[in-house]
């Protein structure tokens, strides 16, 4: 499978000053130094490499999930438009145009098989193109990150 890369922080968390570094370096005996509320810790990280095999697998899974969402959306839209009578009207119109031009105007042009078959072909093409595009984008990012150092992200704890 792919390689694993450990991401280390670019800047360490600031350490508090030593115990005797109060006012003028002196501290009263028996007193503890008064510290204010400490802010959230921050870490600056750089994303320097995206494994292309991982990008391919993730984009393939997401593309397949979007394919099923696409098919459900087409099914719902087909059901609504069929219920309203749009496809019956279009099939009647195509039939009248076919008989007016001298052809046989008997069959329906828009059927559920045509609609879902076309949607499946479009969805399959979409799976291939999205998977290829995401994989190529990860490869291009790796090339650019080698030149400029990658994407820098600052992570911080909530206050």
Rosetta blueprint (number, residue, H / E / L):
1 X L
2 X L
3 X L
4 X L
5 X L
6 X L
7 X L
8 X L
9 X L
10 X L
11 X E
12 X L
13 X L
14 X L
15 X L
16 X L
17 X L
18 X L
19 X L
20 X L
21 X L
22 X L
23 X H
24 X H
25 X H
26 X L
27 X L
28 X L
29 X L
30 X L
31 X L
32 X L
33 X L
34 X L
35 X L
36 X L
37 X L
38 X L
39 X L
40 X L
41 X L
42 X E
43 X E
44 X E
45 X E
46 X E
47 X E
48 X L
49 X L
50 X L
51 X L
52 X H
53 X H
54 X H
55 X H
56 X H
57 X H
58 X H
59 X H
60 X H
61 X H
62 X H
63 X H
64 X H
65 X H
66 X H
67 X H
68 X H
69 X H
70 X H
71 X H
72 X H
73 X H
74 X H
75 X H
76 X H
77 X H
78 X H
79 X H
80 X H
81 X H
82 X H
83 X H
84 X H
85 X L
86 X H
87 X H
88 X H
89 X H
90 X H
91 X H
92 X H
93 X H
94 X H
95 X H
96 X H
97 X H
98 X H
99 X H
100 X H
101 X L
102 X L
103 X L
104 X L
105 X L
106 X L
107 X L
108 X L
109 X L
110 X L
111 X L
112 X H
113 X H
114 X H
115 X H
116 X H
117 X H
118 X H
119 X H
120 X H
121 X H
122 X H
123 X H
124 X H
125 X H
126 X H
127 X H
128 X H
129 X H
130 X H
131 X H
132 X H
133 X H
134 X H
135 X H
136 X H
137 X H
138 X H
139 X H
140 X H
141 X H
142 X H
143 X H
144 X H
145 X H
146 X H
147 X H
148 X H
149 X L
150 X L
151 X E
152 X E
153 X E
154 X E
155 X E
156 X E
157 X L
158 X L
159 X L
